[in-house]
């Protein structure tokens, strides 16, 4: 069942970007046919990719005691 997260614009954009990059890679390699398995792998990788849980500290927040 599709959830609201599945329909998110950022998820859609990630899939589009991954597919476009894979098609471009195949074209540069001189492929005469599109490798559907490679496209599926690119789409799966885009779907499974998750942003980091926390961004950490910004440079302006660092000082000598917390810069590691």
Buried (B, 14 or more C-beta within 10 A) or exposed (E): EEEEEEEEEEBEEBBEEBBEEBBEEBEEEEEEEEBEEBBEEBBEEBEEEEEEEEEEEEEEEEEEEEEE
